[in-house]
Amino acid sequence: MLRVPHAAGLAWFKACGAVQAFEPRLTADLFRRRPSQVADVIGCDEQRAWLLLADAGTPVGAVGNPPEPWLAVLPSYAELQRDEAPYADDHIRHGVPDLRLASLPARYQDLIGRDLPLDADEIARLRAFAPQFSDLCDELAAAGVAETVQHDDLHHGNVFDLDGRMRVLDWGDSSIAHPFASLFVTFRFLEEVTHLSPDDPWFPRLRDAYLEPWGEGFTETFELALTVAGLAHGIAWARQREHLPEEAYADFDRWFAVVLRRALARL
């Protein structure tokens, strides 16, 4: 990332690594279709995976992680996801990772065959859960919610406010997946950063705000999606680890273990 001052203000240049090479094109596509909800794209070079963005203001995380801004962010983000569903196949053809439900059981088998940063009993629990995970994916698919772009890093550091305009940035961890999975990360950071307890009334309030654009009757589907999402998030982290140098494993695995244990807590 480079900060680029210019005559009209400030821009940000991003050169993406191989694991996130799809991000410039994806961001540019989202900007063309939903310009009020993502950063303004000044330039995009898909071949070199370069992206130039206008300044998007201040992250909501600059003042902690209050839950109130999410009441505005989540319905808008859900609308983006809903409208982006018809373009899911095109995104996959251009490199956005495919974490659709049909692909997850096989990817889960790959995950549990890896050397994971967990205790032996935790790994045994993950391996024993494989048949049930496949069943949960089938059950979630039967709910009929269209799979679409899923940010997978939707926390207070990636939502920016510029004069009251709230926008989601940093789409490099995205995949095509079940849309409700996005709130796995959002809720994690509200617990870990804001220190909301798991039974805090803010969680159902934010859930309902997010679900409003999807229509009625998805509360149980949402809870099921978060269970599947925790393990899918672990699968995504395993993919990212493959692109790291060995000297980066120790720090990465410290947080990888946090992700996996949070997924385990929902089983």
N, C-alpha and C positions, 0 to 999 in steps of 0.2 A: 504494500500500500504506500502511495506517495500523496502527500498533501500538496496541491498545486494552486498557489495564489495566482489570480489573474485580474485584469482590469475591472471586470464586472463582479468580482467576489472571490469565490473559492470553489475548487473542484477537487475530486479525489480519483486518482488513477490506481487501478488494481490489475496486477498481472497474476492470473490464476495458475496454480499448479495442475498437474495431470489429473489428480483426483477430483478437481473442481473445474475442469476445462469447459464444461457445459454452461457454467454460470453466466458468462457475458451474453450469450445468445438468449438464454432463458430470461435474464433480466430485461433485455431489450424487447423481447416478445411481450412480457408482462407490462412494460411501460407503454407499448403501443396500444394495448387493449385496456389497461387500467391505470392511466397516467397519474391519477390522484392518490394511488395507494402504494406506489413504489417510488424510489428515487428517480429524478429526471436523468435520463441517459443522454449524455452529450455525444458519446461515440462508443462503438463496439467493433472489435476485430475478432471474429469468431475463430479464424485460423490460428492466431497467436494467443487466443484466450485473454485478450486485453479488454478492459472496461474503463470508461471515463464517465464519472457521475458528478452532477451538480451537488453542492452541499445540501444536506437534508435537515440541517438543524442540530438539535441536541437530543441524545438518546434519553428516553424516559428513565433509564438507569442512572442518569447523572444525579438524580435526587432520590436514590434508593430504588425500590421496586413497588411503588404503591399499587394496589389493585384497581383503583378508580380508572386510570387510563385504558385498562383492558376492556372496560365496558363499551368503549368506542372502537377499539382496535379489532376485537374479535368478530363482531358482526360484519364489519367491512372486509376483514380477511376471509371470512366464510363466503361472502359474496364473490370475492375473487376466485376462490377455489371452485365454487359452483359453476361460474362462467367459464373457467379454464378447462373443465372436464372434457369438452369436445376435442381439445388439442392434446390430450394425454399421449396418444400414439405418436404424434409428431414430436413431442418432447423426448420420448424414448428414442426415436430414430436419431435424434441429435444429441444423444449422450446422457440425458437425465437418467439416473439409476432407476431400474424397474424393481420396485418393492411392492408390486400388486399382490393381493392376497393369494392368488394362485401360485405365485412363485415362492411364498414364504416357507412352507414346510421343507422344501429341499434346501433352502438357504439356512434354515434352522439346523438341519442335520450337519451342514458344514460348520456352523457356529459351534455346536457342542462337540465337534471333533477337534477343535483347536485347543491350543494351550492357553487357557483363560486365566486371568489374574484373580482367581477365586479359590476358596478352600475346597478340599476334596468333597465334602458333603454337599456344598453348594453346586458343584459341577454335577454330582450325582442327581440332585433334584432337577436340574435343567435337563439332563438326559432322560430321566424318567417321565418328564412332562411332554416329551415329543409327540406321542400319539394324541394327547389332549390338545396340544397346540394346533395340530392339523384340524381337529374337530372344531376348535374355536374359529379358525380361519374360514372354514366352510359355513359356520353359523353366521359369522359377520358378513360374509359375501351374500348370504341369503337375505339380508336386510335391504339389499338393493340400492345402497348409496354409491353413486358413481365415483370411481377412483380418479384422482386428479393430482395436481401439484400439491406437495406436502412439504412445508418449509423445513421441518425437523430441527430447527434451532430457534424457535419462536420464543425468545426471552427478552428481558428488559434492555439488553444491550443492542438489540437489533430492531427496535422500534424507535423512530425518531419523530420529534415534534418541531415543526417550523411554523411559527405563528398560528398554532392551533391545528395545523395540518399533520395528521399522524400517518406515517408511512413505514412499511416493513422493508428492511434492507438485508443484504448478505444472504443470498439465495444459494450459496455454494454447497450447503448440506442437504439440499432438496432432493426429493425423489418423487416418483409417481406411485402413490400409495393410497390407503384409505385416508380421507381428509381429516377425520376426527383425531387421528394419531398426533396431529400437531400439538394438541394441548398436553400431551405427556410432558414435554419440556417446559411449557408455560407453567404448569402446575408444580413441577419440580422446583423451579426457581422461586415461585411464590412461597413454597415451604422453606427452602434453604436460605434464601436471601431476605425475604420479608418476614420469615418466621411465623407464617400462618400455620396453625395446627391442621392436620388432615380433615378434621370435622368442622373447620371454620365455615360459617355461612357464605363467605365469599365464593367458595368453590362451586356450589350449585348455582349461585347467582351468575357467575361467569360462564358456567356450562350452558345455562339457559340463554344467555345473551348470544353465545356462539351458535347455538342450535336454531335460533329464531329464523335465520334465512333458509334453513333446510326444511322447515315445516314441523308439524307436530308428531309426537310419538317416537322420538329417537332417544329418550333418556336411557333406556336399558342398552340400546345399541351403543351409545356413547361409552358406557362403563365397560362393555365388552371390548370396544375399540381400544380403550386405554390399556387393557390387559395385553392384548395382542401388540399394541404399539410399543410397550416396554421392551419386548423381545425383538421386535423389528428394529427398534432404535439400537439395540445391541448389535444386530446384524450390520447396520449401517456403520457403526463404530469399527467393527472388524474390517470392513472394506477400507476405511480410512487408514487403519493401522498398516495395511499392506503397502501403503505408499510412503511410509515413514522410514528414515534411516534407523538402524538399530540403536544408536545412541539416544534416540528420542523415545524409545519404548517405555522406559521406567516412568517418566512423567505422564505419558499417555495412559499407561496401564493403571496408574493411581486413580484417574478419573473414569477409565473404562470400568473398573471394579464398582465405582459408585453407581454408574448407569445399570450395570448388570444386577446389582443388589436391589436397586429400586424396582427393577422388573420382577425380580424374585419375590419381593414383598407383596406383589399383587396376585401371586399364584395361590 
